[in-house]
Amino acid sequence: GENVEQHPSTLSVQEGDSAVIKCTYSDSASNYFPWYKQELGKRPQLIIDIRSNVGEKKDQRIAVTLNKTAKHFSLHITETQPEDSAVYFCAAPRSGGGADGLTFGKGTHLIIQP
Amino acid sequence: EAQVTQNPRYLITVTGKKLTVTCSQNMNHEYMSWYRQDPGLGLRQIYYSMNVEVTDKGDVPEGYKVSRKEKRNFPLILESPSPNQTSLYFCASSFVSSRPFFGPGTRLTVL
């Protein structure tokens, strides 16, 4: 099955700076990579995703990049704001075809310092 | 309003006392799943279901049972709970398995 490694486990940045969270995966057949944001006491919510046929996807201040050769993908948040403080999870299909759910990384606690 | 509901939201119980956590969705999703979230371990899939009467094990199925008799409901059953099942549980549903929409969570404590 898929193995997803996520780094760092905690990331503290100054408000207005950029934040980058990195994930690696093991199954070269994986073709879909979502990112979830979980605010304190809330459910995880999908914020952005990328499919293996593209290298980058942007949505306002967040972007995700994918390097299929190296089997890693990253979440980039620019101009960070206090509301970006949360735990972020990357994920990949449990099996390459993706019919049996997701394997999640262990999460990154992003702290935005005022 | 599209939603996934779970009940109860909080539960404290004792070892060995059977319990059921209900999950219901109103989005006509085929795919439903259960995850548990533990500090430092992220979200781990317990069971999933691709449609009515079709269920399969996830990564951490030991000690749990599920059933899918109706499309909208996917209860999680702990026949004999143990303290190592103390956790935060999320039900999720989606049209495809790769985009789960999570419920609000159930915090379970087993004493």
Interface residues (C-beta under 8 A of the other chain):
Chain A: G1 Q6 S9 Y32 P34 K42 R43 P44 Q45 L46 D49 F89 P93 R94 G98 A99 D100 G101 L102 T103 F104 G105 K106 G107
Chain B: S33 Y35 G40 L41 G42 L43 R44 Q45 Y48 M50 D56 G58 D59 F90 V96 S97 S98 R99 P100 F101 F102 G103 P104 G105
